């Protein structure tokens, strides 16, 4: 029965630092309905075996279930809680009283348990030290295992990230190549269109120049012919006048001749 209870027990060990006293080591063995405590200052040791009846009585005084009472006691004696006042004082006949404060519904309360001196302080102290050494070794092994697992996990994550990065890089290169190809196609199309427009503009400029030259040559030709016609008209008019003046005297002479006769 005891071995079965021991197998299901929860173990804690607290280095309790109380002002004006040397540090204490409080080892707890916690069960569902009772608990055992041992305290040592390195030279002497004290024990507290809280039976089921005592725990039930204390829990009833505080109007708590047994499981809740033990859970609260384990919390304050398994880890030193900030803001809590701990005391380990004489209780007469080499007995000690361990007490600690806590708040409940805004009220500050205090629990106390009485410890009796151990008949074999060296055994209790050695047992606490052995427990601390084993716990330290287990913690070290657990720490190594945890760090190894964490390293393996990080390694897998790094490999996944590397693979993902390579995939993103390849996709980026493919995307850029596709975009560049499309861009070059559009650019070449624009260049061809610009060359076509430039050729059309050049043709229009050449056609315009040719039309202007043709109009200028036509104007010159017309002005030349107009001048020639005017000159010819003037010459003909002068000839007519000259011929008319020549004809007039001849007529007069004829008249005169007829009159003489």
Wavefront OBJ file of the C-alpha trace (Angstrom):
o trace
v 0.000 0.000 0.000
v 2.795 2.401 0.880
v 4.722 1.564 -2.313
v 1.577 2.179 -4.356
v 1.082 5.529 -2.621
v 4.728 6.400 -3.130
v 4.517 5.515 -6.826
v 1.657 7.982 -7.349
v 3.174 10.757 -5.238
v 4.320 14.099 -6.586
v 7.692 15.353 -5.356
v 8.855 18.920 -4.880
v 11.894 20.537 -3.304
v 11.989 24.222 -2.465
v 14.988 26.322 -1.465
v 13.243 28.635 0.948
v 14.976 31.923 1.678
v 13.734 33.629 4.816
v 15.208 36.968 5.961
v 17.623 36.792 8.941
v 17.963 33.005 8.700
v 19.976 30.521 6.686
v 18.311 29.061 3.578
v 16.095 26.045 4.179
v 15.335 23.141 1.882
v 11.730 21.968 2.023
v 11.015 18.618 0.360
v 7.398 17.648 -0.222
v 5.733 14.372 -1.097
v 2.173 15.012 -2.179
v -0.699 12.565 -2.403
v -4.363 12.994 -3.186
v -5.487 13.037 0.461
v -2.357 13.717 2.508
v 1.296 14.830 2.271
v 4.720 14.533 3.902
v 7.187 17.382 4.445
v 10.840 17.396 5.471
v 12.945 20.473 6.217
v 16.696 20.810 6.675
v 19.085 23.698 7.252
v 22.103 21.501 6.461
v 22.715 20.443 10.089
v 19.353 19.551 11.499
v 16.141 18.256 9.985
v 12.455 18.337 10.882
v 9.489 16.313 9.654
v 5.755 16.897 9.198
v 3.474 13.993 8.248
v 0.026 15.396 7.544
v -2.450 12.509 7.810
v -5.716 12.255 5.910
v -7.680 13.139 9.062
v -5.591 16.250 9.700
v -5.877 17.378 6.103
v -9.658 16.836 6.121
v -9.954 18.820 9.345
v -7.882 21.725 8.009
v -9.748 21.732 4.708
v -13.098 21.821 6.548
v -11.905 24.744 8.660
v -11.182 26.719 5.512
v -14.330 25.476 3.798
v -12.335 23.812 1.021
v -12.305 20.396 -0.627
v -9.322 18.229 0.334
v -7.933 18.242 -3.223
v -8.082 22.036 -3.386
v -6.383 22.381 0.019
v -3.534 20.075 -0.986
v -3.155 21.780 -4.377
v -2.831 25.187 -2.693
v -0.312 23.890 -0.131
v 1.740 22.287 -2.902
v 1.756 25.530 -4.859
v 3.197 27.554 -1.934
v 5.646 24.890 -0.713
v 6.736 23.678 -4.118
v 7.746 27.167 -5.344
v 8.428 30.278 -3.295
v 5.666 32.673 -4.226
v 6.476 36.397 -4.557
v 4.771 38.599 -1.991
v 4.251 35.696 0.407
v 5.694 35.906 3.934
v 7.317 32.650 5.042
v 8.356 31.898 8.631
v 10.059 28.960 10.310
v 10.026 29.600 14.043
v 10.432 27.698 17.279
v 7.347 25.966 18.643
v 8.893 24.547 21.875
v 10.580 21.202 22.599
v 12.793 21.555 19.525
v 9.681 21.661 17.385
v 9.334 24.157 14.549
v 6.364 25.817 12.922
v 6.350 26.576 9.216
v 3.864 29.213 8.098
v 3.108 31.135 4.934
v 0.633 33.845 3.954
v -1.679 34.101 0.961
v -4.650 36.141 -0.150
v -8.155 34.825 -0.568
v -11.001 37.028 -1.761
v -8.995 40.117 -0.841
v -8.185 38.866 2.685
v -4.675 37.974 3.767
v -4.604 34.566 5.460
v -1.917 32.362 7.007
v -1.454 28.592 7.152
v 0.713 26.874 9.754
v 2.039 23.348 10.147
v 4.049 22.005 13.032
v 7.290 20.042 12.501
v 8.945 17.614 14.894
v 12.720 17.082 14.982
v 14.057 14.146 13.004
v 15.869 11.374 14.835
v 18.290 11.018 11.946
v 18.999 14.481 10.556
v 21.895 13.254 8.424
v 19.665 10.732 6.652
v 16.975 13.324 5.957
v 19.553 15.852 4.760
v 21.301 13.241 2.579
v 17.936 12.193 1.137
v 17.139 15.787 0.209
v 20.566 16.245 -1.374
v 20.190 12.992 -3.321
v 16.816 14.125 -4.556
v 18.281 17.446 -5.685
v 21.163 15.699 -7.445
v 18.845 13.262 -9.227
v 16.497 16.075 -10.172
v 19.433 18.080 -11.511
v 20.654 15.121 -13.574
v 17.150 14.469 -14.882
v 16.743 18.101 -15.693
v 20.092 18.098 -17.476
v 19.135 15.024 -19.487
v 15.732 16.465 -20.219
v 17.357 19.710 -21.181
v 19.719 17.912 -23.558
v 16.850 15.906 -25.038
v 14.716 19.017 -25.335
v 17.512 20.982 -26.952
v 18.266 18.079 -29.302
v 14.631 17.855 -30.283
v 14.504 21.594 -30.660
v 17.632 21.497 -32.836
v 16.164 18.774 -35.014
v 12.957 20.720 -35.311
v 14.847 23.873 -36.211
v 16.883 21.902 -38.723
v 13.733 20.606 -40.392
v 12.272 24.094 -40.376
v 15.483 25.480 -41.880
v 15.407 22.838 -44.613
v 11.773 23.639 -45.343
v 12.578 27.353 -45.442
v 15.528 26.712 -47.760
v 13.404 24.587 -50.043
v 10.671 27.183 -50.019
v 13.201 29.931 -50.712
v 14.604 28.020 -53.676
v 11.099 27.449 -54.991
v 10.284 31.132 -54.626
v 13.531 32.037 -56.386
v 12.767 29.745 -59.301
v 9.219 31.035 -59.543
v 10.529 34.587 -59.417
v 13.011 33.890 -62.222
v 10.327 32.246 -64.327
v 7.956 35.119 -63.690
v 10.609 37.697 -64.563
v 11.542 35.806 -67.746
v 7.902 35.666 -68.785
v 7.373 39.336 -67.999
v 10.553 40.323 -69.826
v 9.501 38.283 -72.857
v 6.108 39.974 -72.919
v 7.739 43.359 -72.415
v 10.179 42.779 -75.254
v 7.301 41.722 -77.500
v 5.367 44.872 -76.697
v 8.512 46.981 -77.051
v 9.369 45.516 -80.447
v 5.769 46.034 -81.575
v 5.927 49.664 -80.475
v 9.259 50.104 -82.245
v 7.815 48.646 -85.455
v 4.797 50.918 -85.187
v 7.042 53.923 -84.626
v 9.166 52.984 -87.665
v 5.998 52.632 -89.735
v 4.738 56.027 -88.596
v 8.164 57.543 -89.250
v 8.201 56.113 -92.778
v 4.703 57.401 -93.424
v 5.702 60.830 -92.151
v 8.796 60.830 -94.346
v 6.716 59.882 -97.370
v 4.235 62.622 -96.592
v 7.042 65.165 -96.232
v 8.562 64.079 -99.566
v 5.156 64.204 -101.271
v 4.531 67.643 -99.804
v 7.868 68.974 -101.045
v 7.231 67.580 -104.518
v 3.813 69.224 -104.639
v 5.266 72.573 -103.562
v 8.006 72.372 -106.202
v 5.463 71.524 -108.896
v 3.263 74.472 -107.942
v 6.246 76.850 -107.997
v 7.319 75.677 -111.446
v 3.754 76.046 -112.747
v 3.509 79.617 -111.455
v 6.784 80.580 -113.129
v 5.697 79.133 -116.450
v 2.391 80.977 -116.403
v 4.052 84.312 -115.584
v 6.496 83.852 -118.436
v 3.761 83.182 -121.002
v 1.712 86.101 -119.741
v 4.619 88.500 -120.239
v 5.235 87.300 -123.782
v 1.594 87.732 -124.783
v 1.574 91.278 -123.386
v 4.676 92.163 -125.342
v 3.221 90.686 -128.503
v 0.012 92.678 -128.011
v 1.946 95.880 -127.524
v 4.015 95.210 -130.644
v 0.893 94.505 -132.667
v -0.705 97.757 -131.389
v 2.341 99.765 -132.356
v 2.353 98.159 -135.804
v -1.279 99.023 -136.285
v -0.693 102.622 -135.259
v 2.297 102.888 -137.598
v 0.389 101.442 -140.480
v -2.511 103.752 -139.846
v -0.235 106.800 -139.782
v 1.292 105.713 -143.069
v -2.076 105.334 -144.668
v -3.362 108.764 -143.689
v -0.920 110.916 -145.790
v -1.477 108.810 -148.833
v -5.135 109.560 -148.731
v -4.601 113.226 -148.396
v -2.308 113.222 -151.348
v -5.012 111.582 -153.379
v -7.517 114.164 -152.339
v -5.171 116.924 -153.227
v -4.431 115.428 -156.591
v -8.127 115.133 -157.381
v -8.675 118.718 -156.371
v -5.875 119.954 -158.639
v -7.334 118.266 -161.549
l 1 2 3 4 5 6 7 8 9 10 11 12 13 14 15 16 17 18 19 20 21 22 23 24 25 26 27 28 29 30 31 32 33 34 35 36 37 38 39 40 41 42 43 44 45 46 47 48 49 50 51 52 53 54 55 56 57 58 59 60 61 62 63 64 65 66 67 68 69 70 71 72 73 74 75 76 77 78 79 80 81 82 83 84 85 86 87 88 89 90 91 92 93 94 95 96 97 98 99 100 101 102 103 104 105 106 107 108 109 110 111 112 113 114 115 116 117 118 119 120 121 122 123 124 125 126 127 128 129 130 131 132 133 134 135 136 137 138 139 140 141 142 143 144 145 146 147 148 149 150 151 152 153 154 155 156 157 158 159 160 161 162 163 164 165 166 167 168 169 170 171 172 173 174 175 176 177 178 179 180 181 182 183 184 185 186 187 188 189 190 191 192 193 194 195 196 197 198 199 200 201 202 203 204 205 206 207 208 209 210 211 212 213 214 215 216 217 218 219 220 221 222 223 224 225 226 227 228 229 230 231 232 233 234 235 236 237 238 239 240 241 242 243 244 245 246 247 248 249 250 251 252 253 254 255 256 257 258 259 260 261
